[in-house]
Amino acid sequence: MRRGIRSLALLTALTLLTAGLVQAPASGRTTALMINTFERPASQSAYPRAAWATDGWNADWDEGMSTRTWIDGVNFHHNGSKSLRVFYPKGKIGPADSGAQAPFKLTKAREYYVSQWVRFSSDFSWGTTEYAGKVGVGLAGGAACSGGQACDGYNGFSSRLIWRSGGKAAIYYYSMGHDGVYGDYVELKNSAGTVFTWQRGSWVNVVQRFRVNTVTDGQANPDGQIQVWFNGVSAANISGLRFVRNADQVDRAYFSSFASGATASFAPANDSWIWYDDLKVSTQASDICELSSC
């Protein structure tokens, strides 16, 4: 009987961990781990912010979660039987009318990894005559400098995945001294220099590692770093970055996925969808099975 109770307790803990409701045991190390496999919610239902909170992902605000997200237990999933589907309506841009956005809270840390599986619909529209959009979950901290703001080291930072013309994949980030009005981007490439593209109709995995710079006497040291892996292959390694001159660290898993741009020329030419699955955010590389054997 005692063995049965222990087994039930272990099963319950594993179930809660998978849902994102508990953190992984430290095992002698400090770690923060959040997972969402989208298996708990009922299939064919919306997945609003309150449902995310039930699964351990809390945010103070959102855009589009109640109206443009859906738990899909019929069409596509990477593992299990369900995934999260996000809608990008024809002719719409910006998170108020396209996709979904929410800044999910994380335990504050200097370094985080985020891994996610992504599947674009088979006829996904990159735009009408101009092409750009945000993809999935990025990382941010402090006041999450973005949206054309100048990052001064006191108003935070952000780093998100994007699509560009022809579905080219890139990492888009805001740091101190970024060029131009908007943030900087680096296309994701293999060692031969070939740009990775988001594959319509197929699952791909993307992992981002973000490390905040150190600060000495109020000055930002150029030792911040962003790394990205595309289907397990190194795709970007950006070093020498300065993000902060204060105590800000990574404190949000920033779900930010919508058709970007300032005019309707960036809007999808037809209704489009992206599916997400097996989302994992951790301070430890060993938790990211796509980079290690776990």
N, C-alpha and C positions, 0 to 999 in steps of 0.2 A: 504494500500500500504506500509506504514512504517513497519507494522508487517511482511509483506512478505520480505522486504529488510533485516530485522533483522534475520529472519529465514534462508534466503539464506546465510547471513554472517556467522551464526553459523554453517551451514552445510559445508561451505567452510573451516572454521577453523578446524572442526573435520576431514574433508577429508585430509587436509594438515598434521594434527597431526598423523593420521594413517599412512601416507606415510613417516613420519619422517622428514617433511620439517620445522616444527616449534616445539618449546618447549612448554610444558604444562604451563598454567598460574601458577604463584607462589602461589597465594592464601595465602599470608602472610608468605611463607616459601621460602627458596632458594632451587631450584631443577633443575636438568638436566635430561631430558627425551628424549629418541629416540626410535622410533618404526618402524619396517618394517614387514608388512604383505604380501609383494610381490604381492599385488593386482594391482598396477598401471601398471607395464610393460606388453607388449603384451605377450599373451600365446605363448608357443613354440618358444621362442627367447632366445638368450644368454643374460646374465646379467653382462656385463662388468663393470669395475670400474666407467666409465662415467655415467652409468645408476644408480649405487649406489649413485653417487653424485647428480643426479637429485632428488633422494629420500632423500637427506639430509645427506648421509653418505660419508664422504670425507676421502681419504687416499692418501698418497704420492706415493705409489707403490702397486703392487699386483703380484701374481703369479697364473695363471690358471683361473682367472675370465672370460676372453674372450673366452677361449677354453673348459673349463670343468664345467661351470655352465649353468643352463637352467631354465627358468621360465616354470614350469609344470602346465598347466591348464587342463590336461587330466587325469592323473593317481591318484595322492594322494594330499590331502591338509588337514590341521587340521581345519582351519576355512576359510571362504570365498570360493573362487574357484581356488586359485593358491597357489603354494609353490615354494621354490627354490630347485632344484635338483643338486647335485654335483657328479661328476664322478671320480671313482678310478679305472684306467685301470689295467687289468691283467698284472702282471709282473713289475709294476712300483712302485717306492718309492720316497719320498721326494716331497716338494711342487713345484718343477720345473716340475715334470712329473705326479703328483698325486694330486687329490683334488684341493683346492684353498686356498689362503692366502692373507690377506690385513689388515693393522693396521688402523682401522677407528678412527678418532680423536674424543675425548671427551673433554668436559669442565673439566678442572683439578679439582679433588676433592679427599679427603682422602678416601672416601668410595663409592663403587658402587655395585649395583646388576645387574646381567644379567640373563634373563630368555629366554629359547628357547625350542621349540618343535622339536623333532628329530625322524626320521623314517628310519631305515636301510632297504635296500632291502631284500627280503625274502631269498635270497641265498648269502647274503653278506659274503665275505671271510675275516676272521680275519688275514690271512697271509698264508704263505706256510708251513714252519716248525718253524718259530718264529713269534710272534704276538704282534703288538703294532701299535697304530695310534692315531692321534689327532682328536678331535671332536668339530666342531662348533666354537662358539665365547667364547673366554676367556677375561681376563683383563690384562693390562700391563701398565707400566709407565717408564719414563726416557728413558734409552737406552735399556729397555726391555731385561734384562739379560736372556739368554736362549742358546740353542745349545751347551751345554758343557762348557759354560763360568763359571768362578768363579765370584760370586756376591760379590762385595766389599762394597756395600752401596752407591756407586757413579755411578754405571752403570745400575741402574734400576732393574726391576723385571718382572716376568710374571707368570700367573696361567691359565692353560688350562685343559679341559677335555680330557680323553684318553680312548681307548679300549685296553684291554689286552687279554691274552689267553682265548678262549671260550666266548669272548664278555664281560668279566668283566669290570665294569665301575670304573674309578678312577679319582682323581684330581691330576694333575702334576704341580709342581710349583718350581720356582727358588727363593731362599731367601739367605741371608747371612749365610755362614757356612753350606751350604747344603752338604750332604754326597756324596762321590764319585765324578766321573767326571760330571755326568749329574744331573738333578734336582731330587727332592724327589717326591714320589707319595704316596697317601693314597687311598686305595680301598674304594668305597662307600658301606656302610653297614647299615642295619636296626638295631634296638635296640637289636635284638637277635643275631647279628653278621653275618647274612646272607648277602653275597655280592650281590649287585644289578648287573644285566647284561643288556646290551643294547639289546632290543628285536627286532629281525628280523621281519619285516612285521607289526609292531605296533608302534603307536605314543607314545613317552614318553616325559615328561617334566623334565628339569633340571634347577635349579636356583643356581647361585653362588653369594655369598656375599664376597667381598674382602675389607679389611680394612688395610690401611698402618699404620705402627707403628709411634709413636711420636719420636721426637729427642730432646735430652737435651745436650746443649753444644757440639754439633757435635757427640754425641754418640747415637746409636740406642737403644731405649727402647724395651724390649721384649713384646710388646703389640699389634703386628700385628695379624690379624686373617683371616682365610678363613672358610666359612661355605658353605655347599652344601645340597640341598634338591632334592630328586629323587621322582618324582610324588607326591610332597607335603610332603614326609616323610624325616625327618632329616637323612642325610646320612654321613656327616662328619662335624667335628667341631675342627679345628686345631688352637690352640692359642699359645701364647708365641713366635711369629715369629718376626724376624727382617729383614726388606727389605731395608731400606735406612738410611743413616746418613746425607743426604742433604735435599733439599726441594722438591724432586720428589714425585709426587702423581699419582694416576691413571689418565691417559690421553688418553688411547686407548682401544677401544673394538676390541680385536685382533681376527679376523676371521682366524683360523688356523686349517685346517682340511685336513689331508692327511695320507697316509700310511707311518709310520715312519720306523726307522731302518737304519742300515749302509750297509746292504747287501740285495741281492735279496731274501733271505730266509724270509724276512718280507713282501714281495710283495703279493698282493692278488692272489689267485690261479685262480680266474675268474673275469671278469668285475663286478664291484660292484658300488652301488650308495647309497647316503644318501640324504634324503629330510629334509629341514628345513622350519619352519613356525613360525609365531607369535613371532618374535624376539623383545625383549624389554630390554633396558638398562636404568637404573635410579639410582639416588642417594637416592631415597626414597623407603623403603619397601612397603609403601602403594600403590605404583604404580604397584606392581607385583601381579596381580590378582590370580596367582597360590598359593600365600602365604596369601592373604587377600581377602576380598570380593570386593575390589575396589569400 
